[in-house]
Amino acid sequence: MTLAIREIGRNVHIFSVNDPTTTLGGLVCTEGITNNNFYVMVRIILEFENDFTLHDEIGSTVPRDDQCLKPGNYAILTTGSVNLSTELWLPRTSDATTETQNEPFRTAVRERDGGCVITGQPAENGRFGFWQGFKAVHIFPPSLEQYWSDYNFTAWITPTGSDDPINSVHNGILLDSQMCNLFENYIISINPDVCITSTFFKLPCLIFWLGQL
């Protein structure tokens, strides 16, 4: 995908205060994305030597809060260097086979969530054993278990006595069929560190994040 195509529809642009002519990234912003979430996104696509703040077009500091982000141009102010992240995204394969073979994981996620954790849609027939339309999904997929081990992601899992932490209920969520498809294709993402349940990366949902990576 060319950069020109990825820039279509952007109404938020990011640049360094020291170089206002070079756009570092941007997004199509609609209601639902907060200032706090914006800071998280900027830190994902850019690497900072020191901490940073974002400033709007009139020079006011953008607070790290849950107010809705406004369209416009934003400057990054920092005392250190700013570079585009070189970290590669991880291709994700479907959990379909893994879920079928891992009954304890599936059962634990179903019992805990009882419905789609993004839409709030309850699995009304789950109590009768019918879970059609809902799927227990790994947050970090087992297909990337080597990466999980290399970076010790097990440390983020609350011990449950299982010998297989990647299949812990703490690494799972229950989603309806539509949300599952969007999640597994990186069209939506859940950010547990800010006061927003999920972030959508494709229109006509909440936001469309477009960096230059």
N, C-alpha and C positions, 0 to 999 in steps of 0.2 A: 504494500500500500504506500503510495507516494505521500510525501508530506503535504502537498497541496490538497489532496483528497482528505487527509486527516484534519486539515484546518477548517473544513467546511462547517459553517454555522457557529464557530466560536464567538462567544460574547464576553469571555474572560481571557486576558492575556497576561503573561508573567515575564518580567525582565529584571535584570540587575540594575540597581540605582546608578551604578557606575557605567552602564552601557545600555541606555534606553532605546537603542536602535535594534538590538538583537533580542528577538522573542525566544524565551527559553521553553515555553510550553503554554498550554491553555486548556479551556474546556467550554462546552456549551452548558450553561448554568440555568436551571429552572428551580422552582421551589423545592426544598428538601435538602439541599446541600448547605451546611453551616460553615461559619468561619473556622471553627475548630477542625472540621473535616478537611477544609481547604489546606490548613497548615500541615495536616498529616499527609495529604497528597503531594504537596510540594516537597516534603522531606523524603518521599519515596522516589521521586524522579530526579532529585538533585542531591548532591553530596556537599555537606557544609563542614568547613574547618571549625567554625564556632557557631553559636546560636544565631538565630536570625529573626527578624520581624518583617511583616508585610505592611506596605503602605498603599493607600488608595491614591486616586488621581490628584487630590488636594493636599496630599502629604500626611494625612491622619493615619495613625497606627491602627491596623486592623486587630481588634481584640481576639483572643482565643476564647470564643464563647459559642453559644448555640444559636446566635442570630443567623438568619439566612444570609448567605453570601450574595452580594449584589454584582451584576454585570459591570465590567469596566477593566481598566488596566491597573495592574498591581506591581509595585516595585519591591524587590528584595533588598533589605538593608542588613548587612552583616560586616563584622570586622575581619573576617577571614575570607578564604577563597570559596568559590561556588563552581561546581562542575556537574555536568550531566552524569547520572548514575550509569555505570556500565554493567550492572547486575542484569542477568538474563531472566526472562520470565520462564516458568516451568510448564512445559506442555502437560496437560492433564488428560488422562484417559478415563472413560466411564467406569463407575464402580459397579456396574451391573453384575458381573460375574462374582466379584468379591462379596457383594451384599448377599447374593443367593447362597454362597458357601459359608458365610459367617452369621449363622443364626443367632448366637449370643449377642453380637453387636447390634443386629437389627432389632431384636426383641428389647434390649435395654434402651435404645434410642426411642422406639415407639412408646414404651411405657413411661419414659420421662417426659417426652414432649407432647404426646397426645394429639398433635396436629402440626400444621405448617408453622414454623417459627418466624417466618417472614410475613406471610399474609394474615396469620392468626386464624386461618380456617381450621376448625376442629375436624378430626377424623371420627365422625359420628358413629360409623360402623366398626371402629377399631375394637370396641368392647365385645363385639361378636366375632372377632377374628378376621374381619374383612378390612384390609388396608389398601385396597386398590385406589390408585390416584395419589398415593403417598410413598415416599422412599426415604429410607435411612441413608444419609449421605456422609461419607468421610469428609471432614473439613480439610485435612491434609491427606491426599490419596495414597493408598498402599502401593500404588504403582511407582511411587517416588520414595520408597522406604529407605533406599541407600542415602538419599539426601537427608531424610529424617534422622538417620543414624549419624551421619557426618556432622550435623549441626546440633546434635543432642536435643532434639525437640521433645524427647521423653521428659525432660526436666519441666515442661509446661503441663504435664499430665498429673492429676491428682492420683496417687497410688490407689488401686482397687484390688490388688492381689493378682491381677492378670499378668501373665508372662509375655503378653503381646500388647504393649502400650498403644501402638498405632491403631489397634482395634478397640481401644477403650471407648466407653460411652462419651467421655470428655472430648473425644475427637470426632464427634458425630452430631448431626442435626437432622431433624425430620422436615422434609420439604414436600409440597405438592408437586405434581408432575411438571407444571409450567416453571415454577421456581427452580426445580431441580435442573431442568434443561438450561436455564439462564445461568445458574451458579456453575455448572460443570463446564460451560463455555466462556467463563470469565466475563459475562455480560453484567452480572451483579457481584458484589462483594460485601461481606459483613465486617464492619469495623467495631470491635467491642470496646475501643478506647474512647469513643465520643458518644454523645447522646443522640445517636441515630441508629436505627436498627440495621439498615442496609443501604448500600450505595449502588445505584444503577449506572452503567457505563454506556448505555445505548438509548437513543431517543426511540419512542416518546416517553420513556420513563423519567426518572428524576434528573440525572445528569449524564453528560457524555465527557469523560475525561480524556484529554488528548495531549500527551506529551510528545516530545520529539524522539523518543526511544525507538 
